[in-house]
Amino acid sequence: MGAKLKIQPATAEPFEVGIGNTASIGRTRENSVCLSFSPLVSRQHALIRCHNGWQYQLIDLGSRNGTYVNDERVVMPVTLADGAKIRIADNQMIFVEHDDEPGSDTNAMTMVGSVDHSVVEARPVALLVCDIRGFSTMSEKVSGEDMAQTLGAWFRETGNIVAQGAGTIDKFIGDAMLAYWGVTGRGVSDCGTAFAAAKRIIALADARTWPNGEKFRIAVALHYGRVTCSNVGVSAARDATIIGDAVNTVFRLEALSKELGQRVLMSGDFADEMPDKKKFKDTGEHSLKGKVQTVRTYGLVE
C-alpha cells in the first residue's frame, strides 16, 4: 500500500508513478515524474512530498503556467486528498493515496500512516524556521498568478539551499518552512551549517522584491534541541518527521522575532554551539508560550 499518480498526458500513453516521501514533477529526466513530451511544463514544475508522516502536499515551484488541483491554481502548499485531480499544462493526473492493487509497483514506497518503531530515535538537531513577513497583506495587493509564481520560486530556491547544506525540510506550513540538520550529531557542525543556510536565505530575500516592487521581507528562527525522529512506514528511504518541545520552541522564537524586530533570532542553546557567539546581539531572556523557563535569545548585529 502506498501513494501514486495516475497520469494521462495529452499526447502520450497513460502511465503511473509511485510516490514515497517526495516526487518531483517537471520536463527534465531528473524528475520523478518526467513530462519531457510537454513543452509547457517547466524544468522544475511542482513537488509532492509527505507532510507530517502521512499527509501529502503539492507545492508549485514557481512554474510559468501554474499547477492546478481540482481546477484551483496552487498558491500555498495544498494537502492532497485521495482522488485529487491535478492539472499541469495539458496533462491530467489523479492522486491515489492508497494503492491496494496486488503486485503494484510503488518503487518500494512506504505505507502511509504507519510508523516503523525500529527507527524511532531521540537526537539533537539544529532547527530553522523561515517565515515571510506581511504575506497576508501582500496577497491582497498581488494577483493570484504573480503570487503563485513568487511563492513557488521562493520554495524552490530555499529548498535548494537546505538540500545543498545536507539539511532536511520537515514541512511547509502556509508560507513558513521548517528544516533541520542532524547528520553529524555534533552541535558545532550542525548549527554552523544551519546558520550558513540562514544567512544564504536572508541574502536571497534581500535580492528580491514582490511583483509590485515592495521589499520581500522574511524572518528566520534558529534553535538547537533534542527531537524525536521517526521514519514513517516500512522503508528507511522515507525522510523522518520530527516532533518534540524543540520544534515548538523554534516556532515560538519565530513569533518572538516579530516583537523584537529581529530578522534572525536564535536561542541561547543554538548560540552556545557557535564559535562566534560574542558577535551576536544579546536580546535578553523571554517567556515563550508553553514553556516555564525563560529562553535567552540572540540576534545579528546589522
C-alpha positions as CSV (number, residue, x, y, z in Angstrom):
1,M,0.0,0.0,0.0
2,G,1.4,3.4,-1.0
3,A,0.6,6.6,-2.9
4,K,0.8,7.0,-6.6
5,L,-0.1,9.3,-9.5
6,K,-2.1,8.1,-12.4
7,I,-1.0,10.3,-15.3
8,Q,-3.0,10.9,-18.5
9,P,-0.8,13.0,-20.9
10,A,-2.5,14.8,-23.8
11,T,-0.1,13.4,-26.4
12,A,1.3,10.2,-24.9
13,E,0.2,6.9,-23.4
14,P,-1.1,7.0,-19.7
15,F,1.3,5.8,-17.0
16,E,1.6,5.6,-13.3
17,V,4.4,6.6,-10.8
18,G,4.7,5.6,-7.2
19,I,5.3,8.3,-4.6
20,G,7.4,7.8,-1.5
21,N,8.5,10.8,0.6
22,T,8.8,13.1,-2.4
23,A,8.1,13.1,-6.1
24,S,9.3,16.0,-8.3
25,I,7.4,16.8,-11.5
26,G,9.0,18.5,-14.4
27,R,10.2,18.4,-18.0
28,T,13.6,17.0,-17.4
29,R,14.6,13.4,-16.8
30,E,15.9,14.2,-13.3
31,N,12.3,14.4,-12.1
32,S,10.4,11.5,-10.6
33,V,7.5,12.4,-13.0
34,C,9.1,13.3,-16.3
35,L,6.8,15.2,-18.7
36,S,9.5,15.7,-21.4
37,F,6.9,15.5,-24.1
38,S,5.1,18.6,-22.8
39,P,6.8,21.9,-23.7
40,L,4.5,23.9,-21.5
41,V,5.9,22.2,-18.4
42,S,8.7,23.9,-16.5
43,R,12.0,22.1,-15.8
44,Q,11.2,22.1,-12.1
45,H,7.4,22.5,-12.1
46,A,6.0,21.0,-8.9
47,L,6.8,18.8,-5.9
48,I,4.7,16.3,-4.0
49,R,6.1,15.5,-0.5
50,C,4.9,13.7,2.6
51,H,3.8,16.1,5.3
52,N,3.6,15.1,9.0
53,G,4.4,11.5,8.1
54,W,1.1,10.7,6.5
55,Q,-0.4,13.6,4.5
56,Y,0.9,14.6,1.1
57,Q,1.4,18.2,0.0
58,L,1.7,19.5,-3.5
59,I,3.9,22.6,-4.0
60,D,4.2,24.6,-7.1
61,L,7.8,25.6,-7.8
62,G,7.2,28.9,-9.5
63,S,6.1,27.5,-12.8
64,R,5.1,29.8,-15.6
65,N,1.9,28.0,-16.5
66,G,0.9,27.0,-13.0
67,T,-0.2,23.9,-11.2
68,Y,-3.9,23.2,-10.6
69,V,-5.6,20.9,-8.0
70,N,-9.3,20.4,-8.6
71,D,-9.3,23.3,-11.1
72,E,-7.8,25.7,-8.4
73,R,-4.4,27.2,-9.0
74,V,-1.9,26.2,-6.4
75,V,-0.5,29.2,-4.5
76,M,0.2,27.9,-1.0
77,P,1.1,24.2,-0.4
78,V,-2.0,22.1,-0.9
79,T,-2.8,18.9,1.0
80,L,-3.9,16.3,-1.4
81,A,-6.9,14.1,-0.8
82,D,-7.4,10.7,-2.3
83,G,-8.7,11.2,-5.8
84,A,-7.5,14.8,-6.1
85,K,-7.3,15.9,-9.8
86,I,-4.1,17.6,-10.7
87,R,-3.5,19.5,-13.9
88,I,-0.1,20.6,-15.2
89,A,-0.3,22.2,-18.7
90,D,-2.4,19.8,-20.7
91,N,-1.5,16.8,-18.5
92,Q,-4.2,15.3,-16.2
93,M,-3.2,13.4,-13.1
94,I,-5.1,11.6,-10.3
95,F,-3.6,11.3,-6.9
96,V,-4.2,7.9,-5.3
97,E,-3.4,7.9,-1.6
98,H,-3.7,4.1,-1.1
99,D,-2.6,1.7,-3.7
100,D,-4.1,-1.7,-2.8
101,E,-3.6,-3.4,-6.1
102,P,-1.9,-6.8,-5.7
103,G,1.7,-6.7,-7.0
104,S,1.6,-3.0,-7.6
105,D,5.0,-1.4,-8.1
106,T,5.4,1.7,-5.9
107,N,9.2,1.6,-6.1
108,A,9.3,0.1,-2.5
109,M,7.4,3.2,-1.2
110,T,6.3,3.4,2.3
111,M,2.9,2.8,4.0
112,V,1.1,6.0,4.7
113,G,0.2,6.4,8.3
114,S,2.2,3.6,9.8
115,V,5.3,4.0,12.0
116,D,8.3,1.8,12.0
117,H,9.2,2.0,15.6
118,S,12.6,0.3,15.0
119,V,13.9,3.5,13.6
120,V,12.4,5.9,16.2
121,E,15.2,7.9,17.9
122,A,15.7,11.0,20.0
123,R,18.6,13.1,18.9
124,P,19.8,16.7,19.0
125,V,19.3,18.7,15.8
126,A,19.7,22.3,14.6
127,L,16.3,23.7,13.6
128,L,15.4,26.5,11.3
129,V,12.0,28.2,10.7
130,C,11.7,30.7,7.9
131,D,8.6,32.8,7.6
132,I,7.6,35.5,5.1
133,R,6.6,38.8,6.7
134,G,3.5,40.6,5.6
135,F,2.3,37.7,3.4
136,S,-1.4,38.2,4.1
137,T,-1.3,41.9,3.3
138,M,0.7,41.3,0.2
139,S,-1.7,38.6,-1.0
140,E,-4.3,41.4,-1.3
141,K,-2.0,43.5,-3.4
142,V,-0.6,41.0,-5.8
143,S,-2.6,38.9,-8.4
144,G,-3.0,35.2,-7.7
145,E,-0.9,34.3,-10.7
146,D,2.0,36.5,-9.6
147,M,1.7,35.3,-6.0
148,A,1.8,31.6,-7.1
149,Q,5.0,32.2,-9.2
150,T,6.7,34.3,-6.5
151,L,5.9,31.9,-3.7
152,G,6.7,28.8,-5.7
153,A,10.1,30.2,-6.8
154,W,10.8,31.0,-3.1
155,F,10.0,27.5,-2.0
156,R,12.2,26.1,-4.8
157,E,15.2,28.3,-4.1
158,T,15.1,28.0,-0.3
159,G,14.6,24.2,-0.6
160,N,17.7,24.1,-2.8
161,I,19.7,25.9,-0.1
162,V,18.6,23.5,2.6
163,A,19.4,20.5,0.4
164,Q,22.8,21.8,-0.6
165,G,23.7,22.1,3.1
166,A,22.6,18.5,3.7
167,G,19.6,19.6,5.6
168,T,16.1,18.2,5.6
169,I,12.8,20.1,5.1
170,D,10.3,18.7,7.6
171,K,7.3,20.6,6.4
172,F,5.8,23.7,4.9
173,I,3.0,25.4,6.8
174,G,1.5,28.1,4.8
175,D,4.3,30.4,3.8
176,A,6.6,29.1,6.6
177,M,9.2,26.3,6.3
178,L,10.7,24.1,9.0
179,A,14.1,22.5,8.3
180,Y,16.6,20.7,10.4
181,W,20.2,19.5,10.4
182,G,21.5,16.5,12.4
183,V,23.6,14.4,10.1
184,T,26.9,14.9,12.1
185,G,25.4,14.6,15.6
186,R,27.8,17.4,16.6
187,G,26.2,20.7,17.7
188,V,29.0,22.9,16.4
189,S,28.9,21.4,12.9
190,D,25.1,21.1,12.6
191,C,24.4,24.6,14.0
192,G,27.2,26.1,11.8
193,T,25.6,24.6,8.7
194,A,22.1,25.7,9.7
195,F,23.4,29.2,10.4
196,A,25.2,29.3,7.0
197,A,21.9,28.3,5.4
198,A,20.0,31.1,7.3
199,K,22.5,33.7,6.0
200,R,22.0,32.5,2.4
201,I,18.2,32.6,2.8
202,I,18.4,36.2,4.2
203,A,20.6,37.2,1.2
204,L,18.2,35.5,-1.2
205,A,15.3,37.5,0.3
206,D,17.3,40.8,0.2
207,A,17.9,40.3,-3.5
208,R,14.2,40.0,-4.5
209,T,11.1,42.1,-4.4
210,W,7.4,41.4,-4.8
211,P,5.9,41.8,-8.3
212,N,4.6,45.3,-7.2
213,G,8.1,46.4,-6.3
214,E,7.7,46.2,-2.5
215,K,10.5,44.7,-0.4
216,F,10.4,41.0,0.2
217,R,10.8,40.6,4.0
218,I,11.4,37.4,6.0
219,A,12.4,36.3,9.4
220,V,14.4,33.2,10.5
221,A,14.5,31.5,13.8
222,L,17.2,29.0,14.9
223,H,17.2,26.6,17.8
224,Y,19.3,23.6,18.9
225,G,17.5,20.8,20.9
226,R,16.5,17.2,21.1
227,V,13.7,15.9,18.9
228,T,12.1,12.6,18.3
229,C,12.7,11.4,14.7
230,S,10.8,8.6,13.3
231,N,10.7,7.1,9.8
232,V,7.2,6.5,8.7
233,G,6.4,3.2,7.1
234,V,8.5,0.2,6.2
235,S,11.2,1.9,4.1
236,A,14.0,3.8,5.7
237,A,14.2,5.8,2.4
238,R,11.4,8.0,3.6
239,D,12.5,11.2,5.3
240,A,12.0,11.3,9.1
241,T,9.4,13.6,10.6
242,I,10.4,15.4,13.8
243,I,8.3,16.2,16.9
244,G,9.1,17.5,20.4
245,D,9.5,20.5,22.6
246,A,12.4,21.8,20.4
247,V,10.1,22.1,17.4
248,N,7.6,24.1,19.4
249,T,10.4,26.3,20.7
250,V,11.7,27.3,17.3
251,F,8.2,28.3,16.1
252,R,7.8,30.4,19.3
253,L,11.1,32.0,18.6
254,E,9.9,32.9,15.1
255,A,6.8,34.6,16.5
256,L,9.0,36.4,19.1
257,S,11.3,37.7,16.3
258,K,8.4,40.0,15.2
259,E,8.2,41.6,18.6
260,L,11.9,42.1,18.9
261,G,12.3,43.3,15.3
262,Q,15.0,40.7,14.5
263,R,15.4,39.2,11.1
264,V,17.4,36.3,12.6
265,L,16.6,35.2,16.1
266,M,18.4,32.3,17.8
267,S,18.1,30.6,21.2
268,G,20.9,30.5,23.7
269,D,21.1,26.8,23.1
270,F,21.9,27.5,19.4
271,A,24.2,30.4,20.1
272,D,26.2,28.3,22.6
273,E,27.2,26.0,19.8
274,M,28.5,28.8,17.6
275,P,32.2,29.8,17.9
276,D,31.5,33.5,17.2
277,K,28.7,33.8,19.8
278,K,30.3,37.1,21.1
279,K,29.5,38.7,17.7
280,F,25.7,38.2,18.3
281,K,23.4,40.7,19.9
282,D,22.0,39.6,23.3
283,T,18.3,40.3,23.1
284,G,17.5,39.2,26.6
285,E,15.5,36.5,28.3
286,H,11.9,35.9,27.2
287,S,9.0,33.8,28.2
288,L,7.7,31.6,25.4
289,K,4.2,30.2,25.3
290,G,4.1,26.7,26.7
291,K,7.5,27.0,28.5
292,V,8.0,27.5,32.2
293,Q,11.6,28.7,32.0
294,T,12.6,31.8,30.1
295,V,14.8,31.5,27.0
296,R,17.8,33.6,26.3
297,T,17.8,34.9,22.7
298,Y,20.3,36.4,20.4
299,G,20.1,38.4,17.1
300,L,22.5,39.5,14.5
301,V,24.3,42.8,14.7
302,E,23.3,44.6,11.5
